[in-house]
Amino acid sequence: LQALKRKPDLFLCSNLDVKAVFQCGVLSLKFPEAPTVKASCGFFTELLPRCGEIAPVGQVVHENGKVLLQAVLEGVGGQASRSLMDHFAEILFALNKHCFSCLSVW
């Protein structure tokens, strides 16, 4: 999360597997530890607005966003603590704002 905030062009590096980072974030949403889930939610709320400006991020979100949406809905549906609902809502808001056309298909 801090790397994304401070140096977003890191995601343009050819050595970075953006898909693997994305999948790790999705898996982290399902962890039982609230701080981990909170950090993962923060990662996605920083990542999603960059879909339009960083092509590798946009491509990964376009191809794998359905998995993210599913993980968020599972968390909201009862897998995550109620104290984390605002953080999941931020991801949904970011998806709606920055990936609306894909969100309606997913």
C-alpha positions as CSV (number, residue, x, y, z in Angstrom):
1,L,0.0,0.0,0.0
2,Q,2.7,2.4,0.9
3,A,4.7,1.6,-2.2
4,L,1.6,2.3,-4.3
5,K,1.0,5.6,-2.6
6,R,4.5,6.8,-2.8
7,K,5.7,5.4,-6.1
8,P,2.7,4.3,-8.4
9,D,5.0,4.0,-11.4
10,L,6.4,0.9,-9.7
11,F,3.5,-0.9,-11.4
12,L,5.0,0.0,-14.8
13,C,8.1,-2.0,-14.0
14,S,8.5,-5.0,-16.4
15,N,9.8,-7.2,-13.6
16,L,6.6,-6.8,-11.5
17,D,3.9,-9.5,-11.8
18,V,0.9,-7.2,-11.3
19,K,-1.5,-10.2,-11.6
20,A,0.3,-12.0,-8.7
21,V,0.2,-8.8,-6.5
22,F,-3.5,-8.5,-7.3
23,Q,-4.2,-12.1,-6.4
24,C,-2.2,-11.8,-3.2
25,G,-4.4,-8.8,-2.3
26,V,-7.6,-10.7,-3.0
27,L,-6.4,-13.6,-0.9
28,S,-5.6,-11.2,1.9
29,L,-9.2,-10.0,1.9
30,K,-10.1,-13.5,3.2
31,F,-7.7,-13.6,6.1
32,P,-9.1,-13.9,9.6
33,E,-6.9,-11.0,11.0
34,A,-8.6,-7.7,10.8
35,P,-5.5,-5.6,10.3
36,T,-4.5,-7.7,7.3
37,V,-7.9,-7.3,5.7
38,K,-7.9,-3.6,6.4
39,A,-4.5,-3.2,4.7
40,S,-5.7,-5.2,1.7
41,C,-8.8,-3.0,1.4
42,G,-6.6,0.0,1.5
43,F,-4.4,-1.4,-1.2
44,F,-7.4,-1.9,-3.5
45,T,-8.8,1.5,-2.8
46,E,-5.5,3.0,-3.9
47,L,-5.1,0.6,-6.9
48,L,-8.5,0.9,-8.5
49,P,-8.3,4.6,-9.3
50,R,-5.1,4.0,-11.2
51,C,-6.8,1.6,-13.7
52,G,-7.0,4.3,-16.3
53,E,-3.5,5.7,-15.9
54,I,-1.4,2.5,-15.5
55,A,-2.1,0.1,-18.3
56,P,-0.9,-3.1,-16.5
57,V,-3.1,-2.4,-13.6
58,G,-6.1,-1.7,-15.8
59,Q,-5.5,-5.0,-17.7
60,V,-5.3,-7.0,-14.5
61,V,-8.4,-5.4,-13.0
62,H,-10.3,-5.9,-16.2
63,E,-9.3,-9.6,-16.4
64,N,-9.5,-10.5,-12.7
65,G,-11.9,-7.9,-11.2
66,K,-14.7,-10.4,-10.9
67,V,-12.6,-12.4,-8.4
68,L,-12.1,-9.2,-6.4
69,L,-15.8,-8.4,-6.4
70,Q,-16.6,-11.9,-5.3
71,A,-14.1,-11.7,-2.4
72,V,-15.6,-8.4,-1.3
73,L,-19.2,-9.7,-1.5
74,E,-18.2,-12.8,0.5
75,G,-16.7,-10.5,3.2
76,V,-19.7,-8.4,3.3
77,G,-21.9,-11.5,3.3
78,G,-20.5,-12.7,6.6
79,Q,-17.0,-14.0,6.2
80,A,-15.5,-10.8,7.6
81,S,-15.9,-8.9,10.9
82,R,-18.7,-6.3,10.9
83,S,-16.0,-3.7,11.9
84,L,-14.5,-4.1,8.4
85,M,-17.6,-3.3,6.4
86,D,-16.6,0.4,5.8
87,H,-13.4,-0.8,4.3
88,F,-15.2,-3.3,2.0
89,A,-17.6,-0.5,1.1
90,E,-14.6,1.7,0.0
91,I,-13.6,-1.1,-2.5
92,L,-17.1,-1.3,-3.9
93,F,-17.2,2.5,-4.2
94,A,-13.9,2.5,-6.1
95,L,-15.1,-0.3,-8.4
96,N,-18.3,1.7,-9.1
97,K,-16.4,4.9,-9.7
98,H,-13.4,3.7,-11.7
99,C,-14.5,0.4,-13.3
100,F,-18.3,0.9,-13.7
101,S,-18.6,-0.8,-17.2
102,C,-16.8,-3.9,-15.9
103,L,-18.6,-3.9,-12.6
104,S,-22.0,-4.1,-14.3
105,V,-20.9,-7.1,-16.3
106,W,-19.4,-8.9,-13.3
